Amino acid sequence: MLQVAFIRQHTELVKERLAVKHFKELQLVDEIISLDDERKKLQTESENTQSKINTTSKEIGALMAKGQKAEGDAKRQEVAALKSTLQPIAERLATVEKQLQDTITKLPNLPSANVPRGRTPEENVIVREGGQKPLLHNGAVPHWDLAKKFNLIDFELGNKITGSGFPVYIGKGAKLQRALIQYFLDYNTAAGYTEYMPPLMVNEASAFGTGQLPDKEGQMYFVTEDNFYLIPTAEVPVTNIYRDELLKESDLPVKMTAYTPCFRREAGSYGKDVRGLNRLHQFDKVEVVQLVHPDKSYAVLEEMVNHVEKLLQELKLPYRILNLCGGDMGFTSAQTYDFEVYSAAQEKWLEVSSVSNFEAYQTNRLKVRFKDSNGKNHLVHSLNGSSLALPRILACLLENNQAETGIQLPPVLHSYLGYTSID
Protein backbone atom coordinates (compact mmCIF):
# COMPACT_ATOMS: atom_id res chain seq x y z
CA MET A 1 0.00 0.00 0.00
CA LEU A 2 1.35 3.42 -0.94
CA GLN A 3 1.75 6.10 1.70
CA VAL A 4 -0.49 9.17 1.56
CA ALA A 5 2.38 11.54 2.33
CA PHE A 6 4.34 10.20 -0.64
CA ILE A 7 1.32 10.52 -2.94
CA ARG A 8 0.82 14.15 -1.86
CA GLN A 9 4.48 15.10 -2.27
CA HIS A 10 5.01 13.29 -5.59
CA THR A 11 1.59 13.34 -7.25
CA GLU A 12 2.75 13.58 -10.86
CA LEU A 13 5.48 10.98 -10.34
CA VAL A 14 2.91 8.57 -8.87
CA LYS A 15 0.66 9.03 -11.92
CA GLU A 16 3.59 8.62 -14.31
CA ARG A 17 4.78 5.39 -12.64
CA LEU A 18 1.24 3.98 -12.45
CA ALA A 19 0.93 4.61 -16.19
CA VAL A 20 3.96 2.35 -16.72
CA LYS A 21 1.84 -0.44 -15.21
CA HIS A 22 -1.01 0.64 -17.54
CA PHE A 23 -3.19 1.35 -14.51
CA LYS A 24 -6.44 2.78 -15.84
CA GLU A 25 -7.82 4.57 -12.78
CA LEU A 26 -5.35 7.42 -12.38
CA GLN A 27 -8.18 9.65 -11.10
CA LEU A 28 -7.92 7.71 -7.84
CA VAL A 29 -4.71 9.62 -7.08
CA ASP A 30 -6.61 12.93 -7.04
CA GLU A 31 -9.44 11.34 -5.08
CA ILE A 32 -6.96 10.24 -2.42
CA ILE A 33 -5.59 13.77 -2.07
CA SER A 34 -9.12 15.20 -1.88
CA LEU A 35 -10.15 12.67 0.78
CA ASP A 36 -6.97 13.37 2.73
CA ASP A 37 -7.73 17.11 2.57
CA GLU A 38 -11.18 16.45 4.00
CA ARG A 39 -9.71 14.12 6.63
CA LYS A 40 -7.28 16.81 7.76
CA LYS A 41 -10.02 19.44 7.86
CA LEU A 42 -12.30 17.21 9.95
CA GLN A 43 -9.44 16.22 12.22
CA THR A 44 -8.60 19.87 12.85
CA GLU A 45 -12.26 20.70 13.44
CA SER A 46 -12.56 17.81 15.89
CA GLU A 47 -9.42 18.82 17.77
CA ASN A 48 -10.45 22.49 17.93
CA THR A 49 -13.91 21.57 19.19
CA GLN A 50 -12.47 19.26 21.84
CA SER A 51 -10.04 21.99 22.86
CA LYS A 52 -12.94 24.44 23.31
CA ILE A 53 -14.81 21.86 25.38
CA ASN A 54 -11.78 21.36 27.62
CA THR A 55 -11.17 25.10 28.04
CA THR A 56 -14.83 25.89 28.71
CA SER A 57 -15.10 23.01 31.19
CA LYS A 58 -12.22 24.49 33.19
CA GLU A 59 -13.95 27.88 33.12
CA ILE A 60 -17.08 26.30 34.62
CA GLY A 61 -15.14 25.10 37.62
CA ALA A 62 -13.59 28.52 38.17
CA LEU A 63 -16.95 30.29 37.88
CA MET A 64 -18.69 27.92 40.28
CA ALA A 65 -15.86 28.34 42.79
CA LYS A 66 -16.52 32.11 42.71
CA GLY A 67 -20.23 31.56 43.23
CA GLN A 68 -21.11 32.75 39.73
CA LYS A 69 -23.70 30.04 39.18
CA ALA A 70 -25.58 31.72 36.32
CA GLU A 71 -22.41 32.23 34.33
CA GLY A 72 -21.37 28.63 35.09
CA ASP A 73 -24.73 27.27 33.90
CA ALA A 74 -24.38 29.27 30.69
CA LYS A 75 -20.96 27.72 30.12
CA ARG A 76 -22.46 24.25 30.73
CA GLN A 77 -24.97 24.88 27.96
CA GLU A 78 -22.12 26.00 25.73
CA VAL A 79 -20.23 22.74 26.44
CA ALA A 80 -23.37 20.70 25.72
CA ALA A 81 -23.79 22.50 22.39
CA LEU A 82 -20.14 21.86 21.48
CA LYS A 83 -20.42 18.17 22.40
CA SER A 84 -23.50 17.83 20.20
CA THR A 85 -21.44 18.99 17.20
CA LEU A 86 -18.52 16.70 18.05
CA GLN A 87 -20.32 13.41 17.39
CA PRO A 88 -21.29 14.18 13.75
CA ILE A 89 -17.74 15.33 13.08
CA ALA A 90 -16.36 12.08 14.54
CA GLU A 91 -18.78 10.01 12.46
CA ARG A 92 -17.91 11.85 9.25
CA LEU A 93 -14.20 11.58 10.07
CA ALA A 94 -14.49 7.80 10.49
CA THR A 95 -16.34 7.56 7.14
CA VAL A 96 -13.73 9.64 5.31
CA GLU A 97 -10.84 7.67 6.86
CA LYS A 98 -12.39 4.40 5.65
CA GLN A 99 -12.99 5.84 2.18
CA LEU A 100 -9.37 7.00 2.09
CA GLN A 101 -8.08 3.59 3.18
CA ASP A 102 -10.29 1.74 0.67
CA THR A 103 -9.18 4.02 -2.17
CA ILE A 104 -5.48 3.73 -1.39
CA THR A 105 -5.71 -0.07 -1.46
CA LYS A 106 -6.95 0.14 -5.05
CA LEU A 107 -3.61 1.57 -6.17
CA PRO A 108 -0.96 -0.99 -7.17
CA ASN A 109 2.66 -0.58 -6.19
CA LEU A 110 4.73 1.80 -8.28
CA PRO A 111 7.15 0.11 -10.68
CA SER A 112 10.79 0.99 -10.14
CA ALA A 113 12.84 2.89 -12.68
CA ASN A 114 14.43 -0.47 -13.63
CA VAL A 115 11.13 -1.76 -15.04
CA PRO A 116 10.93 -1.69 -18.85
CA ARG A 117 7.93 -0.08 -20.50
CA GLY A 118 5.57 -2.46 -22.22
CA ARG A 119 2.09 -3.89 -22.05
CA THR A 120 2.32 -7.61 -22.87
CA PRO A 121 4.56 -10.59 -21.95
CA GLU A 122 6.12 -10.32 -25.39
CA GLU A 123 7.65 -7.01 -24.29
CA ASN A 124 9.46 -8.48 -21.27
CA VAL A 125 13.24 -8.09 -21.51
CA ILE A 126 15.45 -11.20 -21.51
CA VAL A 127 18.28 -10.50 -19.06
CA ARG A 128 20.28 -13.66 -19.73
CA GLU A 129 19.98 -17.32 -20.67
CA GLY A 130 21.76 -20.40 -19.43
CA GLY A 131 22.03 -24.14 -20.01
CA GLN A 132 21.64 -26.09 -23.21
CA LYS A 133 18.42 -27.13 -24.87
CA PRO A 134 18.54 -30.93 -25.21
CA LEU A 135 18.24 -32.76 -28.52
CA LEU A 136 15.61 -35.38 -27.89
CA HIS A 137 15.43 -38.76 -29.61
CA ASN A 138 12.77 -39.52 -32.20
CA GLY A 139 9.60 -40.48 -30.44
CA ALA A 140 10.18 -38.24 -27.41
CA VAL A 141 6.90 -37.40 -25.66
CA PRO A 142 5.62 -34.72 -23.24
CA HIS A 143 5.69 -35.27 -19.50
CA TRP A 144 2.06 -36.39 -19.18
CA ASP A 145 2.81 -39.36 -21.43
CA LEU A 146 6.02 -40.10 -19.53
CA ALA A 147 4.12 -39.92 -16.24
CA LYS A 148 1.68 -42.51 -17.50
CA LYS A 149 4.33 -44.75 -19.07
CA PHE A 150 6.41 -44.95 -15.88
CA ASN A 151 3.46 -44.71 -13.45
CA LEU A 152 4.73 -41.48 -11.87
CA ILE A 153 1.61 -39.29 -11.81
CA ASP A 154 -2.05 -40.17 -12.22
CA PHE A 155 -4.02 -37.17 -13.45
CA GLU A 156 -7.27 -39.11 -13.91
CA LEU A 157 -7.14 -40.43 -10.34
CA GLY A 158 -6.75 -36.88 -9.03
CA ASN A 159 -9.75 -35.86 -11.10
CA LYS A 160 -11.73 -38.72 -9.55
CA ILE A 161 -10.75 -37.85 -5.98
CA THR A 162 -11.08 -34.07 -6.26
CA GLY A 163 -11.18 -32.60 -9.76
CA SER A 164 -8.92 -31.45 -12.57
CA GLY A 165 -5.71 -29.77 -11.44
CA PHE A 166 -5.17 -32.06 -8.43
CA PRO A 167 -2.73 -34.78 -9.58
CA VAL A 168 -1.74 -37.87 -7.58
CA TYR A 169 2.01 -38.61 -7.45
CA ILE A 170 2.93 -42.30 -7.29
CA GLY A 171 6.06 -44.31 -6.48
CA LYS A 172 9.17 -42.78 -8.01
CA GLY A 173 7.12 -39.74 -9.02
CA ALA A 174 6.23 -39.07 -5.38
CA LYS A 175 9.82 -39.66 -4.29
CA LEU A 176 11.17 -37.33 -6.99
CA GLN A 177 8.76 -34.63 -5.82
CA ARG A 178 9.87 -35.11 -2.21
CA ALA A 179 13.55 -35.15 -3.20
CA LEU A 180 13.21 -31.82 -5.01
CA ILE A 181 11.51 -30.24 -1.98
CA GLN A 182 14.26 -31.44 0.37
CA TYR A 183 17.01 -30.35 -2.02
CA PHE A 184 15.52 -26.85 -2.36
CA LEU A 185 15.15 -26.47 1.41
CA ASP A 186 18.71 -27.69 2.06
CA TYR A 187 20.03 -25.30 -0.57
CA ASN A 188 18.14 -22.36 0.95
CA THR A 189 19.09 -23.06 4.57
CA ALA A 190 22.73 -23.44 3.54
CA ALA A 191 22.47 -19.88 2.17
CA GLY A 192 21.33 -18.56 5.56
CA TYR A 193 17.55 -18.81 5.28
CA THR A 194 15.68 -20.03 8.37
CA GLU A 195 13.16 -22.75 7.59
CA TYR A 196 9.54 -22.39 8.68
CA MET A 197 6.56 -24.71 8.39
CA PRO A 198 3.62 -22.27 8.39
CA PRO A 199 -0.16 -22.82 8.35
CA LEU A 200 -1.79 -23.53 5.01
CA MET A 201 -4.73 -21.24 5.79
CA VAL A 202 -4.59 -17.56 6.70
CA ASN A 203 -7.04 -14.99 8.01
CA GLU A 204 -8.19 -11.90 6.15
CA ALA A 205 -5.63 -9.63 7.84
CA SER A 206 -2.77 -11.83 6.61
CA ALA A 207 -4.11 -11.99 3.05
CA PHE A 208 -4.58 -8.22 3.04
CA GLY A 209 -1.09 -7.64 4.45
CA THR A 210 0.75 -9.24 1.53
CA GLY A 211 -1.63 -7.80 -1.07
CA GLN A 212 -3.67 -10.86 -2.02
CA LEU A 213 -6.76 -8.98 -0.84
CA PRO A 214 -8.53 -7.29 -2.38
CA ASP A 215 -6.61 -7.79 -5.64
CA LYS A 216 -6.65 -11.60 -5.97
CA GLU A 217 -9.72 -12.55 -3.98
CA GLY A 218 -11.20 -14.48 -6.91
CA GLN A 219 -8.08 -16.61 -7.28
CA MET A 220 -8.06 -17.93 -3.71
CA TYR A 221 -10.01 -20.78 -2.17
CA PHE A 222 -12.13 -19.50 0.71
CA VAL A 223 -13.22 -21.52 3.76
CA THR A 224 -16.56 -19.84 4.35
CA GLU A 225 -17.38 -21.28 7.78
CA ASP A 226 -14.21 -19.89 9.38
CA ASN A 227 -13.34 -16.96 7.07
CA PHE A 228 -9.94 -18.46 6.23
CA TYR A 229 -8.17 -18.48 2.87
CA LEU A 230 -6.09 -21.38 1.56
CA ILE A 231 -2.68 -19.95 0.78
CA PRO A 232 -1.75 -19.30 -2.88
CA THR A 233 1.94 -19.23 -1.86
CA ALA A 234 4.04 -19.55 1.30
CA GLU A 235 4.86 -15.86 0.87
CA VAL A 236 1.58 -15.01 2.62
CA PRO A 237 2.01 -16.76 5.99
CA VAL A 238 5.80 -16.38 6.08
CA THR A 239 5.82 -12.60 5.50
CA ASN A 240 3.04 -12.23 8.08
CA ILE A 241 5.27 -13.73 10.76
CA TYR A 242 6.57 -10.19 11.27
CA ARG A 243 3.26 -8.33 10.95
CA ASP A 244 3.04 -5.47 13.51
CA GLU A 245 6.64 -6.04 14.62
CA LEU A 246 9.30 -3.41 15.33
CA LEU A 247 12.76 -4.79 14.53
CA LYS A 248 16.19 -3.52 15.42
CA GLU A 249 18.37 -2.44 12.52
CA SER A 250 20.83 -5.16 13.55
CA ASP A 251 18.09 -7.78 12.99
CA LEU A 252 18.16 -7.13 9.25
CA PRO A 253 18.17 -8.90 6.91
CA VAL A 254 15.57 -11.45 7.99
CA LYS A 255 15.83 -14.48 5.67
CA MET A 256 13.07 -17.11 5.69
CA THR A 257 12.23 -20.17 3.59
CA ALA A 258 9.29 -22.56 3.64
CA TYR A 259 7.84 -25.48 1.74
CA THR A 260 4.05 -25.57 1.41
CA PRO A 261 1.38 -26.90 -0.87
CA CYS A 262 -0.20 -23.93 -2.66
CA PHE A 263 -3.80 -23.53 -3.79
CA ARG A 264 -5.02 -21.39 -6.68
CA ARG A 265 -8.38 -21.46 -8.39
CA GLU A 266 -6.83 -20.40 -11.72
CA ALA A 267 -10.21 -19.12 -12.85
CA GLY A 268 -10.42 -18.76 -16.61
CA SER A 269 -7.55 -21.16 -17.38
CA TYR A 270 -8.25 -23.55 -20.21
CA GLY A 271 -6.82 -25.34 -23.25
CA LYS A 272 -3.42 -26.88 -23.91
CA ASP A 273 -1.63 -24.59 -21.43
CA VAL A 274 -3.29 -26.41 -18.52
CA ARG A 275 -2.44 -29.93 -19.63
CA GLY A 276 -0.44 -32.17 -17.31
CA LEU A 277 1.60 -30.22 -14.77
CA ASN A 278 1.52 -26.95 -16.68
CA ARG A 279 -1.17 -25.36 -14.51
CA LEU A 280 -2.60 -26.85 -11.34
CA HIS A 281 -5.03 -25.91 -8.58
CA GLN A 282 -2.81 -27.55 -5.94
CA PHE A 283 0.96 -27.63 -6.29
CA ASP A 284 4.11 -27.72 -4.17
CA LYS A 285 6.51 -24.82 -3.89
CA VAL A 286 9.50 -23.77 -1.82
CA GLU A 287 9.63 -20.04 -1.15
CA VAL A 288 12.29 -17.59 0.01
CA VAL A 289 11.38 -14.30 1.72
CA GLN A 290 13.61 -11.48 2.92
CA LEU A 291 12.92 -8.39 5.04
CA VAL A 292 15.73 -5.91 4.47
CA HIS A 293 16.96 -2.37 4.98
CA PRO A 294 15.40 -0.08 2.32
CA ASP A 295 18.83 1.00 1.10
CA LYS A 296 19.77 -2.59 0.28
CA SER A 297 16.64 -4.07 -1.27
CA TYR A 298 17.72 -3.84 -4.91
CA ALA A 299 21.11 -5.37 -4.18
CA VAL A 300 19.25 -8.15 -2.34
CA LEU A 301 16.92 -8.58 -5.33
CA GLU A 302 19.93 -9.34 -7.55
CA GLU A 303 21.32 -11.65 -4.85
CA MET A 304 18.04 -13.61 -4.79
CA VAL A 305 17.99 -13.84 -8.58
CA ASN A 306 21.49 -15.32 -8.51
CA HIS A 307 20.39 -17.71 -5.75
CA VAL A 308 17.54 -19.11 -7.87
CA GLU A 309 19.69 -19.20 -10.99
CA LYS A 310 22.25 -21.50 -9.34
CA LEU A 311 19.46 -23.94 -8.49
CA LEU A 312 18.54 -24.24 -12.17
CA GLN A 313 22.19 -24.61 -13.10
CA GLU A 314 22.58 -27.49 -10.61
CA LEU A 315 19.49 -29.15 -12.10
CA LYS A 316 21.07 -28.71 -15.55
CA LEU A 317 17.93 -27.19 -17.02
CA PRO A 318 17.97 -24.64 -19.87
CA TYR A 319 16.59 -21.37 -18.53
CA ARG A 320 16.16 -17.69 -19.20
CA ILE A 321 15.61 -14.73 -16.87
CA LEU A 322 13.12 -12.00 -17.81
CA ASN A 323 12.78 -8.49 -16.41
CA LEU A 324 9.02 -8.04 -16.55
CA CYS A 325 7.63 -4.97 -18.28
CA GLY A 326 5.16 -2.70 -16.49
CA GLY A 327 2.06 -4.20 -18.09
CA ASP A 328 2.98 -7.78 -17.11
CA MET A 329 3.87 -7.11 -13.48
CA GLY A 330 1.93 -8.10 -10.40
CA PHE A 331 -0.18 -5.66 -8.39
CA THR A 332 2.16 -5.49 -5.38
CA SER A 333 5.55 -5.66 -7.08
CA ALA A 334 7.99 -2.81 -7.72
CA GLN A 335 10.19 -5.05 -9.90
CA THR A 336 9.93 -8.71 -10.87
CA TYR A 337 12.26 -11.16 -12.57
CA ASP A 338 10.66 -14.29 -14.00
CA PHE A 339 12.56 -17.52 -14.59
CA GLU A 340 11.48 -19.75 -17.43
CA VAL A 341 12.71 -23.26 -18.17
CA TYR A 342 12.62 -24.75 -21.66
CA SER A 343 10.32 -27.73 -22.03
CA ALA A 344 11.92 -29.69 -24.86
CA ALA A 345 9.05 -32.06 -25.64
CA GLN A 346 6.46 -29.26 -25.61
CA GLU A 347 8.92 -26.89 -27.32
CA LYS A 348 7.94 -23.96 -25.10
CA TRP A 349 9.22 -21.89 -22.19
CA LEU A 350 7.49 -22.48 -18.84
CA GLU A 351 7.62 -20.07 -15.90
CA VAL A 352 9.06 -21.72 -12.78
CA SER A 353 9.89 -18.77 -10.51
CA SER A 354 9.20 -15.11 -9.89
CA VAL A 355 11.57 -13.05 -7.74
CA SER A 356 10.18 -9.68 -6.69
CA ASN A 357 11.00 -6.58 -4.70
CA PHE A 358 7.89 -5.07 -3.10
CA GLU A 359 9.80 -2.19 -1.50
CA ALA A 360 7.55 -0.90 1.35
CA TYR A 361 4.22 -1.75 -0.31
CA GLN A 362 3.57 -4.89 1.75
CA THR A 363 5.30 -3.72 4.91
CA ASN A 364 3.19 -0.54 5.03
CA ARG A 365 0.11 -2.78 5.17
CA LEU A 366 1.79 -5.16 7.60
CA LYS A 367 3.35 -2.41 9.74
CA VAL A 368 6.76 -4.10 9.74
CA ARG A 369 9.30 -1.51 10.85
CA PHE A 370 12.81 -1.20 12.20
CA LYS A 371 14.37 1.34 14.55
CA ASP A 372 17.56 2.97 13.25
CA SER A 373 20.58 4.09 15.30
CA ASN A 374 18.94 7.49 15.84
CA GLY A 375 15.83 5.91 17.32
CA LYS A 376 13.67 6.69 14.28
CA ASN A 377 11.26 4.06 12.91
CA HIS A 378 11.23 3.10 9.22
CA LEU A 379 9.35 0.55 7.12
CA VAL A 380 11.49 -2.38 6.00
CA HIS A 381 11.43 -3.60 2.39
CA SER A 382 10.12 -7.09 1.59
CA LEU A 383 11.18 -9.43 -1.20
CA ASN A 384 10.26 -12.97 -2.14
CA GLY A 385 10.90 -15.61 -4.74
CA SER A 386 10.02 -19.15 -5.76
CA SER A 387 12.91 -21.41 -4.98
CA LEU A 388 11.38 -23.28 -6.68
CA ALA A 389 7.82 -24.09 -7.85
CA LEU A 390 7.80 -27.81 -8.49
CA PRO A 391 5.23 -28.79 -11.16
CA ARG A 392 6.93 -27.32 -14.21
CA ILE A 393 10.41 -28.15 -12.85
CA LEU A 394 9.32 -31.77 -12.59
CA ALA A 395 7.75 -31.62 -16.06
CA CYS A 396 10.96 -30.28 -17.62
CA LEU A 397 13.18 -32.75 -15.74
CA LEU A 398 11.14 -35.62 -17.14
CA GLU A 399 10.91 -34.28 -20.68
CA ASN A 400 14.44 -32.95 -21.10
CA ASN A 401 16.17 -36.01 -19.63
CA GLN A 402 14.21 -38.70 -21.41
CA ALA A 403 16.00 -41.27 -23.57
CA GLU A 404 14.82 -44.35 -25.40
CA THR A 405 15.72 -46.49 -22.37
CA GLY A 406 14.36 -44.27 -19.58
CA ILE A 407 14.84 -40.94 -17.83
CA GLN A 408 18.29 -39.96 -16.51
CA LEU A 409 18.07 -37.62 -13.51
CA PRO A 410 20.61 -34.87 -12.65
CA PRO A 411 23.47 -35.88 -10.30
CA VAL A 412 22.51 -33.28 -7.64
CA LEU A 413 19.38 -35.35 -6.86
CA HIS A 414 20.98 -38.80 -6.73
CA SER A 415 21.73 -38.76 -3.01
CA TYR A 416 18.17 -37.64 -2.25
CA LEU A 417 16.59 -40.29 -4.46
CA GLY A 418 18.71 -43.37 -3.98
CA TYR A 419 18.48 -43.98 -7.72
CA THR A 420 19.86 -42.25 -10.81
CA SER A 421 17.19 -42.97 -13.43
CA ILE A 422 13.59 -43.88 -14.01
CA ASP A 423 13.15 -46.89 -16.26
HUMO-V617024 format. One record per backbone hydrogen bond with DSSP energy under -1.0 kcal/mol. CO is the residue of the C=O (numbers start at 0). NH is the residue of the N-H. Records with the same first field share a line. If there is no record, write none. Layout:
CO = NH / NH
This chain:
2 = 6
3 = 7
4 = 8
5 = 9
9 = 13
10 = 14
11 = 15
12 = 16
13 = 17
14 = 18
17 = 22
18 = 21
24 = 27
25 = 28
26 = 30
27 = 31
28 = 32
29 = 33
30 = 34
31 = 35
32 = 36
33 = 37
34 = 38
35 = 39
36 = 40
37 = 41
38 = 42
39 = 43
40 = 44
41 = 45
42 = 46
43 = 47
44 = 48
45 = 49
46 = 50
47 = 51
48 = 52
49 = 53
50 = 54
51 = 55
52 = 56
53 = 57
54 = 58
55 = 59
56 = 60
57 = 61
58 = 62
59 = 63
60 = 64
61 = 65
62 = 67
63 = 66
66 = 68
67 = 71
68 = 72
69 = 73
70 = 74
71 = 75
72 = 76
73 = 77
74 = 78
75 = 79
76 = 80
77 = 81
78 = 82
79 = 83
81 = 85
82 = 86
84 = 88
85 = 89
86 = 90
87 = 91
88 = 92
89 = 93
90 = 94
91 = 95
92 = 96
93 = 97
94 = 98
95 = 99
96 = 100
97 = 101
98 = 102
99 = 103
100 = 104
102 = 105
103 = 106
111 = 114
115 = 325
117 = 326
119 = 122
120 = 123
124 = 322
127 = 320
129 = 318
136 = 139
141 = 144 / 145
142 = 146
143 = 147
144 = 148
145 = 149
146 = 151
151 = 169
153 = 157 / 167
154 = 158
155 = 159
156 = 160
157 = 161 / 162
164 = 280 / 281
167 = 153
169 = 172
170 = 174
171 = 175
172 = 176
173 = 177
174 = 178
175 = 179
176 = 180
177 = 181
178 = 182
179 = 183
180 = 184
181 = 185
182 = 186
183 = 187
184 = 188
185 = 189
187 = 192
188 = 191
193 = 256
199 = 230
201 = 228
202 = 206
203 = 207
204 = 208
205 = 209
206 = 211 / 212
207 = 210
211 = 215
215 = 218
216 = 219
218 = 264
220 = 229
221 = 223
222 = 226 / 227
227 = 222
228 = 201
230 = 262
232 = 235
233 = 237
234 = 238
235 = 239
237 = 240
238 = 241
239 = 242
241 = 244
244 = 368
246 = 370
247 = 250
248 = 251
253 = 290
254 = 193
255 = 288
256 = 195
257 = 286
259 = 284
261 = 282
265 = 268
270 = 273
271 = 274
274 = 277
280 = 263
282 = 261
283 = 389
284 = 259
285 = 386
286 = 257
287 = 384
288 = 255
289 = 382
290 = 253
291 = 380
292 = 295
295 = 299
296 = 300
297 = 301
298 = 302
299 = 303
300 = 304
301 = 305
302 = 306
303 = 307
304 = 308
305 = 309
306 = 310
307 = 311
308 = 312
309 = 313
310 = 314
311 = 316
317 = 341
318 = 129
319 = 339
320 = 126
321 = 337
322 = 124
324 = 327
325 = 328
330 = 108
333 = 111
334 = 356
335 = 323
336 = 354
337 = 321
338 = 351 / 352
339 = 319
340 = 349
342 = 346 / 347
347 = 342
349 = 340
351 = 388
352 = 338
353 = 385
354 = 336
355 = 383
356 = 333 / 334
357 = 360
358 = 381
359 = 363
361 = 365
362 = 366 / 367
365 = 243
367 = 379
368 = 246
369 = 377
370 = 248
371 = 374
375 = 371
377 = 369
380 = 291
381 = 357
382 = 289
383 = 355
384 = 287
387 = 285
389 = 393
390 = 394
391 = 395
392 = 396
393 = 397
394 = 398
395 = 399
396 = 400
400 = 407
405 = 402
406 = 421
409 = 412
410 = 413
412 = 416
413 = 417
419 = 408
421 = 406
